[in-house]
Amino acid sequence: MRTPAAIALLALTLSVACNGDDDGPGPVVEPEPEPVQRELLSAEARLVRASVSTRGVRPSAEELDQVRADPAALEALVDAYLADPAFGDTIKSMHAELFLTRTDADNQLPSVGLAEDYTANQIHEASAEEPLELVRHVVMNHRPYTEIVTADYMLANEVVAAMYGIELDPAVSGWQEARWPDGRPHAGVLSSSQLWRRHVSAGSNFHRLRANVVAETLLCDSFAARDLTVDGGVDLTDEAAVARAVRENANCVGCHQALDPLAANLWGFKRQIDPRAVEGAHENQACAPDPDLRIPPIDEGDLPTDYCYPLVMYTPAKEDRWVELDLRAPGFYGTPTPTLADLGDTIAQDPRFGQCAVRRFYSWFSQVDPADIPLDLVKDLRDDFIASNYDARALSRQILLSEPFAAVRPVEPGDAPLLSLRPEAYGAIVEDLTGFVWTAVPSGTGCGASCWDDVDLTTSDRWGYRALFGGIDGFQILQPTHTATPNKVLVLQRLAAEASGYVVENDFGKPAAERHLLQAVEADTTDQATVEAQLAALHERILGSSSDEDVAEAYGLFEAIRADADPRTAWTVVLTMLLQDPRLVYY
Amino acid sequence: MARRPALSRRHLLAGLGAGIAGSALGPLSVRALNPAYAQGTPPPRNLIVVCANGGWDTTFVFDPKLDVPEIEGPEANDTEGAEDTATYGDSLLVGVNHVKRPSVRTFFDNWGTRCAVLNGISTGSVAHDPSRMRILTGSGAPGRADISVIAGSIHGASRPLGSLDMSGFSMAGPLGATAGRIGVSSQVKALTNPSAAFTAPSELGRSYPLFDPSTDDRKAIQAVLEARVERMRALRGGVEANDKKLDDLVESALRAERLITDGSATIDQLELGRSPGFLGSLPLAVDFLSRGVCSSVFVDTSARWDTHTGNSAQHGLFQDLFVGLDALATLLDEAGRWDDTVVVVLSEMTRTPKVNTEFGKDHWPYTSALVFGAGVKGGHTFGSTNDLLEAEPMDFATGEAASSGRILEYDGFAASVLELLDVDPGPWFGDLDTFTAWRA
């Protein structure tokens, strides 16, 4: 806020400037600011960024040496990273943030009936990963990304097969292409049981929430982002009145004219399969849901046995229920889509699909909000994406090798800032460096059908620290946090300490050649030169580089701890520090 | 009216103790640095947000509509003839039922003259997540901080945490460095007390923790890390986006250390592997505030309010809620915290005026809030809905219905809560009209 004196001075200046007096000063023109040049990261730093972004681990020493010797080697290494199976895991994590299916803290189906031999971990993994495995399959097999909504198959493992009665090829182990057994149209993730178990249709919602999921995740067009007012004069218990309102009421039509036809594609799916209904069904010899449970009664066309494994999530006979309710016919923004497969095909052809995919991929890698990515950047990427026949790995490559992604600091809209380490990546990096996997056994005795086996604490929200580290839990925490928080620091400290304690004990119990990190010293080594050489090697291995300042600083820490303890403890403290280095936490 | 300090983050962090290595980890004071805490400024206020996640039916308690035929409230199945209303103070009108939810009357008998109800808040959505985001953050855009976090970042600036989330629903947005969570299974306990960890797998051959740095070890480590942050800043800083991330790292480390030293006494009361639940959260929340661990706590009622079938379940839900609120009010009273704590009880939406074909109710984009504590004008119901359960325009200064007034939208509600806590909502909401009638 300018002071009155300043305002007066400004007014005087402008007055003089505009009075046309030839003797007065000309208008005050601010010089055009110098365009800020985007400074690019070194080839090594770009390699670190690409490696962590794709595989969740840092580059090896050999890979760093390659780009030091020849920066042009970066491209070939990025290609290799994109072909690495770990990139498939990254693709799944990206889409888990989109579809919110990794919800181990909620909606967990029980280990009962045909699934009683599986642990809660296996049930959860099967449920959460079913739609994500399809996306991985499409991307890692170089299929057009559009296939995520057009695939005429699904992906299943033996647990999914048991839960949903899917026929598998016994000659193939793990996840494989299969088909839903219940006559549902196949349209990639749109046909996913788990996706629609996560996103339920309650009460008289009539699948509109699900329709919003389709629009929001695949088209970046959220109906729920719009403020709305509901006309209190509409009797919501009168389905005919509601049907009229969503067609005719000015407060309703704006959204419902597009939302309802989209929703009408999904009538074949059950509104929800509550885990309590499944548990209750198995306890009841007739396999009928427990009437005392507060769950929706069985819809017309459903059977009590639908809630027994194998679950029945889709009933073709219900597909046309929208007719009875006098709702709009299935469609996609004005285009009729008689079947779910037609919907998938139509989505794939919509320009918004490609654009939205570009925003999602760019946002994932750069940690820039999708809405903040400049339109010209999106357009260029989208044009190339379409020209490549929707090759998601080519899109990823283009992003990873782009200058906005390589910015030392963001100066233009869309430039990537310092990138925050994701929880899965921190766990993977620590395992890669130390051999330590942070697992625990959370379930005690008496857990019945909800016993959890060993869990990886970096990828669990229910028992572990994924959400506390800044990830999402898919249920309550729906947005990741791309900066440091007190919880994140506590997790860093704890995992760094555990991994350090593990690797120091393990390394000193092995010959040097078999150790993870401490190859140059023994438990009683104290001479400065040897210790400093080991410290330099640790910095190279863990952070990818070492400076005299790093080594001197770390040596000071080592000596300070050793003075009160012993070399073994000193190495543990130093490693605990290194595994929290800001160059690890941010990349 | 308190604002986040105008000084740079780096000056603030310097004031927080020049890093752990150089600090005595004693009480931190922002007062000396923050002009907002000049003499005569009201003392900081604590906040407890209680969220009835899923959509409560306001006609059961806050907005009774017993004689309105267009609305099917709890009286629709009142076979005992127990549904009634009760008035407290000047105008606080609530629905009561001595058979199905007696705790409501008990609560208001004890505290009614110190409570205010605000009806007719427009939430702008009928979907859970968008509505919750709106009512808590005052915005329909993701990535914003909610009222608990904002208030905590101001009033808890000198505490280990500004805000603590015991529910999982709190949203920290850009203020993540000031906020903490306990985790769905109270996992924070194993982070601040490594000996309380889950069982290690048998193949590890050892128990956790495999290494537990001492306080001096942590200080020494942090001194090195802070130096490295500054070297990273020299290379990658110079723009807000990157500087903020580095500042957040340093601030988070300071707060994490203080949480270990100052928060463990309360955190150790959590049971690893279990959520404390609603009733268990309440004494912990008061303890966190009383010990100065944070200045805002967010709790959830741990109940399923989303009664699309069998809306009569709301009786039991409100019964449990008000058992808890009575306990909370008592705890605050015993701890001497009524004069410095505001409790805001809310839900992201209410339910439709009439029941559906499954005797449940669906979503309705209005809601109510119950507030009590410091600075609250008790004994009043403010705002209103009409006989179609739509929000009515009101005079924000009086809380009375007024055709010339305005409907209180979710952004105005959030801003008004911040004002109730003596936090200037301007930086977050701009020049927005706020509801002031509930201020004592």
Boltz contact constraints between the chains, C-beta under 6 A:
constraints:
  - contact:
      token1: [A, 105]
      token2: [B, 184]
      max_distance: 6.0
  - contact:
      token1: [A, 202]
      token2: [B, 308]
      max_distance: 6.0
  - contact:
      token1: [A, 203]
      token2: [B, 308]
      max_distance: 6.0
  - contact:
      token1: [A, 203]
      token2: [B, 356]
      max_distance: 6.0
  - contact:
      token1: [A, 203]
      token2: [B, 362]
      max_distance: 6.0
  - contact:
      token1: [A, 204]
      token2: [B, 356]
      max_distance: 6.0
  - contact:
      token1: [A, 204]
      token2: [B, 362]
      max_distance: 6.0
  - contact:
      token1: [A, 224]
      token2: [B, 127]
      max_distance: 6.0
  - contact:
      token1: [A, 224]
      token2: [B, 130]
      max_distance: 6.0
  - contact:
      token1: [A, 225]
      token2: [B, 140]
      max_distance: 6.0
  - contact:
      token1: [A, 227]
      token2: [B, 124]
      max_distance: 6.0
  - contact:
      token1: [A, 230]
      token2: [B, 365]
      max_distance: 6.0
  - contact:
      token1: [A, 232]
      token2: [B, 388]
      max_distance: 6.0
  - contact:
      token1: [A, 232]
      token2: [B, 389]
      max_distance: 6.0
  - contact:
      token1: [A, 232]
      token2: [B, 390]
      max_distance: 6.0
  - contact:
      token1: [A, 233]
      token2: [B, 388]
      max_distance: 6.0
  - contact:
      token1: [A, 236]
      token2: [B, 352]
      max_distance: 6.0
  - contact:
      token1: [A, 237]
      token2: [B, 354]
      max_distance: 6.0
  - contact:
      token1: [A, 237]
      token2: [B, 356]
      max_distance: 6.0
  - contact:
      token1: [A, 294]
      token2: [B, 310]
      max_distance: 6.0
  - contact:
      token1: [A, 294]
      token2: [B, 313]
      max_distance: 6.0
  - contact:
      token1: [A, 296]
      token2: [B, 309]
      max_distance: 6.0
  - contact:
      token1: [A, 408]
      token2: [B, 236]
      max_distance: 6.0
  - contact:
      token1: [A, 409]
      token2: [B, 236]
      max_distance: 6.0
  - contact:
      token1: [A, 409]
      token2: [B, 238]
      max_distance: 6.0
  - contact:
      token1: [A, 409]
      token2: [B, 239]
      max_distance: 6.0
  - contact:
      token1: [A, 409]
      token2: [B, 242]
      max_distance: 6.0
  - contact:
      token1: [A, 410]
      token2: [B, 239]
      max_distance: 6.0
  - contact:
      token1: [A, 410]
      token2: [B, 241]
      max_distance: 6.0
  - contact:
      token1: [A, 417]
      token2: [B, 241]
      max_distance: 6.0
  - contact:
      token1: [A, 417]
      token2: [B, 242]
      max_distance: 6.0
  - contact:
      token1: [A, 418]
      token2: [B, 236]
      max_distance: 6.0
  - contact:
      token1: [A, 418]
      token2: [B, 242]
      max_distance: 6.0
  - contact:
      token1: [A, 418]
      token2: [B, 245]
      max_distance: 6.0
  - contact:
      token1: [A, 439]
      token2: [B, 201]
      max_distance: 6.0
  - contact:
      token1: [A, 440]
      token2: [B, 198]
      max_distance: 6.0
  - contact:
      token1: [A, 441]
      token2: [B, 199]
      max_distance: 6.0
  - contact:
      token1: [A, 441]
      token2: [B, 201]
      max_distance: 6.0
  - contact:
      token1: [A, 442]
      token2: [B, 198]
      max_distance: 6.0
  - contact:
      token1: [A, 442]
      token2: [B, 273]
      max_distance: 6.0
  - contact:
      token1: [A, 454]
      token2: [B, 201]
      max_distance: 6.0
  - contact:
      token1: [A, 463]
      token2: [B, 185]
      max_distance: 6.0
  - contact:
      token1: [A, 468]
      token2: [B, 181]
      max_distance: 6.0
  - contact:
      token1: [A, 468]
      token2: [B, 183]
      max_distance: 6.0
  - contact:
      token1: [A, 476]
      token2: [B, 168]
      max_distance: 6.0
  - contact:
      token1: [A, 476]
      token2: [B, 169]
      max_distance: 6.0
  - contact:
      token1: [A, 479]
      token2: [B, 142]
      max_distance: 6.0
  - contact:
      token1: [A, 481]
      token2: [B, 176]
      max_distance: 6.0
  - contact:
      token1: [A, 483]
      token2: [B, 176]
      max_distance: 6.0
  - contact:
      token1: [A, 483]
      token2: [B, 245]
      max_distance: 6.0
  - contact:
      token1: [A, 483]
      token2: [B, 248]
      max_distance: 6.0
  - contact:
      token1: [A, 484]
      token2: [B, 248]
      max_distance: 6.0
  - contact:
      token1: [A, 484]
      token2: [B, 249]
      max_distance: 6.0
  - contact:
      token1: [A, 484]
      token2: [B, 252]
      max_distance: 6.0
  - contact:
      token1: [A, 485]
      token2: [B, 176]
      max_distance: 6.0
  - contact:
      token1: [A, 485]
      token2: [B, 177]
      max_distance: 6.0
  - contact:
      token1: [A, 485]
      token2: [B, 252]
      max_distance: 6.0
  - contact:
      token1: [A, 486]
      token2: [B, 180]
      max_distance: 6.0
  - contact:
      token1: [A, 486]
      token2: [B, 252]
      max_distance: 6.0
  - contact:
      token1: [A, 486]
      token2: [B, 255]
      max_distance: 6.0
  - contact:
      token1: [A, 486]
      token2: [B, 256]
      max_distance: 6.0
  - contact:
      token1: [A, 486]
      token2: [B, 259]
      max_distance: 6.0
  - contact:
      token1: [A, 487]
      token2: [B, 180]
      max_distance: 6.0
  - contact:
      token1: [A, 487]
      token2: [B, 181]
      max_distance: 6.0
  - contact:
      token1: [A, 489]
      token2: [B, 252]
      max_distance: 6.0
  - contact:
      token1: [A, 489]
      token2: [B, 253]
      max_distance: 6.0
  - contact:
      token1: [A, 489]
      token2: [B, 256]
      max_distance: 6.0
  - contact:
      token1: [A, 490]
      token2: [B, 191]
      max_distance: 6.0
  - contact:
      token1: [A, 490]
      token2: [B, 256]
      max_distance: 6.0
  - contact:
      token1: [A, 494]
      token2: [B, 191]
      max_distance: 6.0
  - contact:
      token1: [A, 497]
      token2: [B, 211]
      max_distance: 6.0
  - contact:
      token1: [A, 497]
      token2: [B, 213]
      max_distance: 6.0
  - contact:
      token1: [A, 498]
      token2: [B, 210]
      max_distance: 6.0
  - contact:
      token1: [A, 500]
      token2: [B, 211]
      max_distance: 6.0
  - contact:
      token1: [A, 501]
      token2: [B, 210]
      max_distance: 6.0
  - contact:
      token1: [A, 501]
      token2: [B, 211]
      max_distance: 6.0
  - contact:
      token1: [A, 502]
      token2: [B, 210]
      max_distance: 6.0
  - contact:
      token1: [A, 553]
      token2: [B, 224]
      max_distance: 6.0
  - contact:
      token1: [A, 557]
      token2: [B, 220]
      max_distance: 6.0
  - contact:
      token1: [A, 557]
      token2: [B, 224]
      max_distance: 6.0
  - contact:
      token1: [A, 560]
      token2: [B, 220]
      max_distance: 6.0
  - contact:
      token1: [A, 572]
      token2: [B, 211]
      max_distance: 6.0
  - contact:
      token1: [A, 573]
      token2: [B, 217]
      max_distance: 6.0
  - contact:
      token1: [A, 577]
      token2: [B, 221]
      max_distance: 6.0
  - contact:
      token1: [A, 577]
      token2: [B, 224]
      max_distance: 6.0
  - contact:
      token1: [A, 581]
      token2: [B, 228]
      max_distance: 6.0
  - contact:
      token1: [A, 582]
      token2: [B, 228]
      max_distance: 6.0
  - contact:
      token1: [A, 582]
      token2: [B, 229]
      max_distance: 6.0
  - contact:
      token1: [A, 582]
      token2: [B, 232]
      max_distance: 6.0
